[in-house]
Structures are given as C-alpha cells and as structure tokens.
Amino acid sequence: MSTINLKITGMTCEHCVRAATKALEGVSGVDKAEVTLTPGSAVVHGAADPQQLIAAVKEEGYDAEVQG
C-alpha cells in the first residue's frame, strides 16, 4: 500500500475536512484518507492516481497539490 501526501487549501472548518475526506475516500483505490484542517493536508493510503485525488478535492471546491 502506498501513501500520497496532499496539500489542501481553502478548507475553513470541520465540515470542509469531512467533505474532503469523503471525496478522497470515494476515489478508486483509496483505503483511507486522513485530512487535517491545520495545516491543510491529507495523507491518503492506498493505490490511487494522484490526479484523481486532486480532481476529487477540486470538485468539493478546494485546491490540492501533491507534496513530495
């Protein structure tokens, strides 16, 4: 199982965290997503395409990028 770290911007509350978590966990190949409001990040466990993860977060209205 791999781990992908994302930086997520635009989240302002716990509702945002839940929405981003649900979006990430809805992507094929994701086993679990751990999203934190501060500093605005996500750790995604599983074998998912990083571009699909970013697209899922953007559909919820937030920006995301892969962190190396």
C-alpha distances in whole Angstrom, upper triangle without the diagonal:
4,7,10,13,16,20,22,26,28,27,30,29,27,28,26,23,23,24,21,18,19,19,16,15,17,15,13,10,10,9,11,13,15,18,21,24,25,24,23,19,16,12,10,7,5,6,10,13,14,17,17,16,19,21,20,21,24,25,25,28,26,25,21,20,17,18,17
4,7,10,13,17,19,23,26,25,28,28,26,27,25,22,22,22,19,17,19,18,15,14,17,14,14,10,10,10,11,12,14,16,19,22,23,22,20,17,14,10,8,6,5,6,8,11,11,15,15,14,16,19,18,19,22,23,24,26,23,22,18,17,14,14,13
4,7,10,13,16,19,22,21,24,24,23,24,22,19,19,20,17,15,17,17,13,13,16,14,14,11,10,10,10,10,11,13,15,19,19,18,17,13,10,7,6,5,6,8,9,11,10,14,14,12,14,17,17,17,20,21,21,23,20,19,16,14,11,11,11
4,7,10,12,16,19,19,22,22,21,22,19,17,18,18,15,14,16,15,11,13,15,13,14,12,10,12,11,9,11,12,14,17,18,16,14,11,8,6,5,7,8,9,8,9,7,11,12,9,11,14,14,14,16,19,19,20,17,16,12,10,7,8,9
4,7,10,13,17,16,19,20,19,20,18,15,17,17,14,13,16,15,12,14,17,15,16,15,13,14,12,10,10,10,11,14,14,12,11,7,6,5,6,9,11,12,12,12,9,12,13,10,11,15,14,13,16,18,18,19,15,14,10,9,6,5,7
4,6,10,13,13,16,18,17,18,15,13,15,15,11,12,15,13,11,13,16,14,17,16,13,15,13,10,10,9,11,12,13,11,9,6,5,6,8,11,13,14,12,12,9,11,12,9,8,12,12,10,12,15,15,15,12,10,6,6,5,5,9
4,7,10,11,14,16,16,17,14,12,15,15,12,13,16,15,13,16,18,17,20,19,17,19,16,13,12,10,10,10,10,8,6,4,6,9,11,15,17,18,16,15,12,13,14,11,10,13,13,10,12,15,15,14,10,8,5,5,6,6,10
4,7,7,11,13,13,14,10,10,13,12,9,11,14,12,11,15,17,16,19,20,17,19,16,13,12,9,9,9,10,8,5,5,7,11,12,16,18,19,17,16,13,13,14,11,9,12,11,8,9,13,11,10,7,6,4,7,9,10,14
4,6,9,12,13,14,10,11,14,13,11,14,16,15,14,18,19,19,22,23,20,22,20,16,15,11,11,9,10,9,6,8,11,14,16,20,22,23,20,19,16,16,17,14,11,13,13,10,10,13,11,10,6,5,6,9,12,13,16
4,6,10,12,12,9,10,13,12,11,14,16,15,15,19,20,20,24,25,22,24,21,18,16,13,12,9,11,11,8,11,13,17,18,22,24,25,22,22,19,18,18,16,13,14,14,10,10,12,10,8,5,6,9,12,15,16,20
4,6,8,9,5,7,10,9,9,11,14,13,14,17,18,19,23,24,21,22,19,15,14,10,9,7,9,10,7,10,12,15,17,21,23,25,22,22,19,19,19,16,14,15,14,10,11,13,10,9,7,9,11,14,16,17,21
4,7,8,6,8,11,11,11,14,16,16,17,20,21,23,26,27,24,25,22,18,16,12,11,7,9,11,9,12,14,18,20,23,26,28,26,26,23,23,23,19,18,19,18,14,15,16,13,12,10,12,14,17,20,20,24
4,5,5,7,9,10,11,13,15,16,17,19,20,22,26,27,23,24,20,17,15,12,10,7,10,12,10,13,15,18,20,23,26,28,26,26,24,24,23,20,19,20,18,15,16,17,14,13,12,15,16,19,21,22,25
4,5,5,6,9,10,10,12,14,15,16,18,20,24,24,21,21,18,15,13,10,9,7,10,13,11,13,13,16,18,21,23,26,24,25,23,24,23,19,19,20,18,15,17,17,14,14,14,16,17,20,21,22,25
4,5,5,6,9,10,11,12,14,15,17,19,23,24,20,21,18,15,14,11,11,10,13,15,13,15,15,18,18,21,24,26,24,25,23,23,21,18,18,19,16,14,15,15,11,12,12,16,17,20,22,23,27
4,5,5,6,8,10,10,12,14,15,17,21,22,19,20,17,14,13,9,10,8,12,13,10,12,12,15,16,20,22,24,21,22,20,20,19,16,15,16,13,10,12,12,9,9,9,12,13,17,19,20,23
4,5,5,6,9,10,11,12,14,16,19,20,16,17,14,10,9,6,7,6,10,12,9,9,9,12,13,16,19,21,19,20,18,19,18,14,15,16,13,10,13,14,11,12,10,13,13,16,17,18,21
4,6,5,6,9,10,10,12,15,18,19,16,16,13,10,10,8,9,10,14,15,12,13,11,14,14,16,19,21,19,21,19,20,18,15,16,16,13,11,14,14,11,13,12,15,15,18,19,20,24
4,5,5,6,9,10,11,13,17,18,15,16,14,11,12,10,12,11,15,16,13,13,12,15,14,17,19,21,18,19,18,18,16,13,13,13,10,9,11,10,7,10,10,13,14,17,18,20,24
4,5,5,6,9,10,11,15,16,13,15,12,9,9,7,10,10,13,14,10,10,9,11,11,14,16,18,15,16,14,15,13,10,10,11,8,6,9,9,7,9,8,10,10,13,15,16,20
4,5,5,6,9,10,14,14,11,11,9,6,7,6,9,11,14,15,12,11,8,10,9,12,14,16,14,16,15,16,14,10,12,13,10,9,12,12,10,13,12,14,13,15,15,17,20
4,6,5,6,9,12,14,11,12,10,8,10,10,13,14,18,19,15,14,12,13,12,14,15,17,15,16,16,16,14,11,13,13,9,9,13,12,10,13,13,15,15,17,18,20,23
4,6,5,7,11,13,10,12,11,9,12,11,14,15,18,19,15,14,12,13,11,14,14,15,13,14,13,13,10,8,10,9,6,6,9,8,7,11,11,13,12,15,16,18,21
4,5,6,9,10,7,10,8,6,9,9,13,15,17,17,14,12,9,10,8,10,11,12,10,11,10,11,9,6,9,9,6,7,10,10,10,13,12,13,11,13,13,16,18
4,5,8,9,6,7,6,6,9,11,14,17,19,20,17,14,11,11,8,9,10,12,10,12,13,14,11,9,12,13,9,10,14,13,13,16,15,17,15,16,16,18,21
4,6,9,7,9,10,10,13,14,17,19,22,22,19,17,14,14,11,12,12,13,11,12,13,14,10,9,12,11,8,10,13,12,12,16,16,17,16,18,18,20,23
4,6,6,9,10,10,14,14,18,20,23,23,19,17,14,14,10,11,10,10,7,9,10,10,7,7,10,10,7,10,13,12,13,16,16,16,15,16,15,18,20
4,6,9,11,12,16,17,21,23,26,26,22,20,16,15,12,11,9,8,6,8,11,12,9,9,13,12,11,14,16,15,17,20,19,20,18,18,17,20,21
4,6,9,11,15,17,21,23,25,25,22,19,15,14,10,9,6,5,5,8,11,13,10,10,14,14,13,15,18,18,19,22,21,21,18,18,17,19,20
4,6,7,11,13,17,20,22,22,19,16,12,11,7,6,5,6,6,9,10,13,11,9,13,14,12,13,17,17,17,20,19,19,16,17,15,17,18
4,7,10,13,17,20,22,22,20,17,13,11,8,6,5,8,9,13,14,16,14,12,16,17,15,16,20,20,19,22,21,21,19,19,18,19,20
4,7,10,13,17,19,19,17,14,10,8,6,5,7,10,11,14,14,17,15,12,15,17,14,15,18,19,18,20,19,20,17,18,16,17,19
4,6,10,13,15,15,13,10,7,6,4,6,9,12,11,14,13,15,14,10,13,15,12,12,16,16,15,17,16,16,14,15,14,15,17
4,7,10,12,13,11,8,5,5,6,8,12,15,14,17,15,18,16,13,15,17,15,13,17,18,16,18,16,16,14,15,14,15,17
4,7,9,10,7,6,4,7,8,11,15,17,16,17,15,17,16,12,13,16,13,11,14,16,14,15,13,13,12,13,14,14,17
4,6,7,6,5,6,9,12,14,18,20,19,21,18,20,19,16,16,18,16,13,16,18,15,16,13,14,13,15,15,14,17
4,6,5,7,9,12,15,18,21,23,22,23,20,21,21,17,16,19,17,14,16,18,15,15,12,13,13,15,16,16,19
3,5,7,10,13,16,19,23,25,24,24,21,23,23,19,18,21,20,16,18,21,18,17,14,15,14,16,16,15,18
4,6,9,12,16,19,22,24,23,23,20,21,22,18,17,20,19,16,18,20,18,17,14,13,13,13,14,13,16
4,7,11,13,17,20,22,20,20,17,18,18,15,14,16,16,12,14,17,14,14,10,10,9,11,12,12,15
4,7,10,13,16,18,17,17,14,16,16,12,12,15,14,11,14,16,15,15,11,11,9,9,10,9,12
4,6,10,13,15,13,14,12,14,14,10,11,14,13,10,14,16,14,15,12,12,9,10,9,10,12
4,7,10,12,12,14,12,15,14,11,12,16,14,13,16,18,17,19,16,15,12,12,10,10,12
4,7,9,8,11,9,13,12,9,11,14,12,12,16,17,17,18,16,16,13,12,11,11,13
4,7,8,11,11,15,14,11,14,17,15,15,19,20,20,22,20,19,16,16,13,14,15
4,6,10,11,14,13,11,15,17,15,16,20,20,21,23,21,21,18,17,15,16,16
4,7,9,12,11,11,14,16,15,17,19,20,21,24,22,21,18,17,14,16,16
4,6,9,7,7,11,12,12,13,16,17,18,20,19,18,15,14,12,15,16
4,5,5,7,9,10,11,13,15,16,17,19,18,16,13,12,11,14,15
4,5,5,6,9,10,11,12,14,16,17,15,13,10,9,7,10,12
4,5,5,6,9,10,10,12,15,15,14,12,10,9,9,12,14
4,5,5,6,9,10,10,13,14,14,13,11,11,11,15,17
4,5,5,6,9,10,11,13,12,11,8,9,9,12,15
4,5,5,6,9,10,11,9,8,5,6,8,11,14
4,5,5,6,9,10,10,9,8,10,12,15,18
4,5,5,7,9,9,10,9,12,13,16,19
4,5,5,7,6,7,7,10,12,15,18
4,5,5,5,5,7,10,13,16,19
4,5,7,9,11,14,16,19,23
4,6,9,11,14,17,19,23
4,7,10,14,17,19,23
4,7,10,14,16,19
4,7,11,13,16
4,7,9,13
4,6,10
4,6
4
